[in-house]
Amino acid sequence: MTAWTEMAMVGRIARAHGRHGHVILDLATDFPDERFQPGAELVVERNGARRTLTIEAVRFHQGRPIVRFAGVASMNDAEALAGLEVRVPREALAALPPGVFYRHDLVGCVVETRAGKKIGVVTAVEGTLGGSRLVVSTERSARAGRVSTEALIPLAAEICVEIDPAAKRIVIAPPEGLLDLNA
């Protein structure tokens, strides 16, 4: 079985919807119409115990899927799922065109400037397709030693000038003052 950390998150169960076991999902995929179809299997995990959920029915409301899973028949059953991430094996992901990346491919990449100055390591990608940003774990010197902080770097072509997930490397050309904002 694929390790949980090796699976791709495609959403999070936000809350129950109605009395008959439906849930509303917060999306973490750019392909919701393809991903959330009757018969699709999604995996959730709580306290190390995994469960595969099969979609029985789905409809979209204001861009979010409202899903009924097999075996989830009541509001109480649905509420028990609230907050859980839904994931799929990475092999189940659609192939992307060149220059387009899945968020999980960017996590773990070292971020550095064109001059080779290491900024830190990507720990997450936040935001939407139209306005994403890299969350970069950084270290800086302080009087008491090293201090860990986070830097937020817009995921924009004019800033992230080279992205190589295979080499786990992102080269940035930050505009003046961007890195100072994060200090």
C-alpha positions in Angstrom: 0.0 0.0 0.0 1.2 3.5 -0.9 2.5 5.6 2.1 0.1 8.4 3.1 2.9 11.0 2.5 3.4 9.6 -1.0 -0.3 10.2 -1.9 -1.6 13.4 -3.5 -4.1 15.5 -1.6 -7.0 16.4 -3.9 -9.3 18.0 -1.2 -10.4 18.3 2.4 -13.8 17.4 3.8 -15.1 20.7 5.0 -18.4 19.7 6.7 -21.6 17.7 6.5 -24.3 18.9 4.1 -27.9 17.9 4.9 -29.2 14.9 6.8 -28.4 12.1 4.3 -24.6 11.8 4.6 -23.5 14.3 2.0 -20.3 16.3 2.6 -18.9 19.5 1.1 -15.3 19.3 -0.1 -12.7 22.1 -0.2 -10.7 21.6 -3.4 -7.0 21.0 -3.7 -7.1 20.0 -7.4 -7.3 21.9 -10.6 -9.3 19.0 -12.2 -12.4 18.7 -9.9 -14.8 17.6 -12.7 -12.5 14.7 -13.6 -11.5 13.8 -10.1 -14.9 13.8 -8.4 -17.1 11.4 -10.4 -19.4 8.6 -9.2 -17.2 5.5 -8.7 -14.1 7.4 -7.9 -12.1 6.2 -4.9 -10.6 8.6 -2.4 -8.5 7.7 0.7 -8.8 9.3 4.1 -6.8 8.7 7.2 -7.4 9.3 10.9 -4.9 8.4 13.6 -3.0 6.1 11.2 -6.1 4.2 10.1 -7.0 4.5 6.4 -10.3 4.2 4.8 -11.2 4.2 1.1 -14.3 6.1 0.2 -16.2 5.6 -3.0 -18.2 8.4 -4.5 -21.8 7.5 -5.1 -23.1 10.9 -6.2 -21.7 14.3 -6.7 -23.0 17.8 -7.6 -21.2 21.1 -7.6 -22.4 24.2 -5.8 -20.5 27.5 -6.1 -17.5 25.6 -7.4 -17.3 23.1 -4.6 -18.3 19.4 -4.8 -21.1 18.1 -2.6 -20.4 14.4 -2.4 -22.2 11.3 -1.1 -19.9 8.4 -0.3 -20.9 4.8 -0.2 -21.6 3.8 3.5 -21.9 7.3 4.7 -25.7 7.5 5.2 -26.4 10.0 8.0 -25.4 13.5 9.1 -23.5 11.9 12.0 -21.5 9.7 9.6 -20.7 12.8 7.5 -19.7 15.0 10.5 -17.2 12.3 11.5 -15.4 12.9 8.3 -15.1 16.7 8.6 -11.6 18.0 8.5 -10.0 14.9 6.8 -7.8 15.3 3.8 -8.9 13.2 0.8 -6.0 11.8 -1.2 -5.3 9.6 -4.3 -2.2 7.7 -5.3 0.1 9.9 -7.4 -0.2 7.4 -10.3 -3.9 8.4 -10.5 -3.0 12.0 -11.3 -3.4 13.4 -14.8 -0.2 14.1 -16.8 0.5 17.8 -16.9 1.9 19.9 -19.8 5.5 21.1 -19.6 6.0 24.0 -17.2 2.9 23.1 -15.0 3.4 21.4 -11.7 1.5 19.7 -8.9 1.8 21.4 -5.6 3.3 18.3 -3.9 6.0 18.3 -6.6 7.2 21.7 -5.3 7.3 20.7 -1.6 10.9 19.9 -0.6 12.4 22.0 -3.3 15.4 24.2 -2.3 14.8 27.9 -3.2 17.8 30.0 -4.1 18.5 33.2 -5.9 20.1 33.4 -9.3 23.3 34.3 -7.5 23.1 31.0 -5.7 22.1 32.3 -2.2 20.0 29.7 -0.5 16.7 31.1 0.8 15.2 27.9 2.2 13.1 24.8 1.5 9.4 24.8 0.3 7.2 23.4 3.0 3.8 24.1 1.4 2.1 25.9 -1.5 -0.8 28.1 -0.5 -3.5 29.9 -2.5 -5.4 29.3 -5.7 -4.4 28.7 -9.3 -4.6 32.4 -9.9 -2.6 33.5 -6.9 -0.4 30.8 -5.3 2.6 31.4 -3.1 5.5 29.2 -1.9 5.9 28.8 1.9 9.6 28.5 2.4 11.2 27.5 5.7 14.2 29.7 6.2 16.9 30.2 8.8 18.6 33.4 9.7 21.2 34.4 12.2 20.3 36.0 15.4 22.2 36.9 18.6 21.1 33.7 20.2 22.0 31.6 17.2 19.9 30.4 14.2 16.2 31.3 14.1 13.8 29.4 11.8 11.2 31.5 10.0 9.0 31.4 7.0 9.2 33.4 3.8 6.2 33.7 1.4 7.2 33.9 -2.2 4.7 34.5 -5.0 4.6 31.6 -7.4 4.8 33.8 -10.5 6.9 33.3 -13.6 8.7 36.6 -13.3 9.8 35.7 -9.7 10.2 31.9 -9.9 12.4 31.9 -13.0 13.4 28.3 -12.9 11.4 25.4 -11.5 12.9 21.9 -11.6 11.0 19.5 -9.4 13.1 16.5 -10.4 16.2 18.3 -9.1 14.2 19.7 -6.2 15.3 23.2 -7.1 13.6 26.6 -7.6 15.6 29.6 -8.7 14.0 33.0 -7.9 14.6 36.5 -9.1 12.9 38.4 -6.2 11.9 42.0 -6.8 13.7 44.5 -4.6 12.3 44.3 -1.0 10.5 41.0 -1.3 12.8 39.0 0.9 13.0 41.9 3.3 9.2 41.7 3.8 9.7 38.2 5.2 12.5 39.1 7.5 
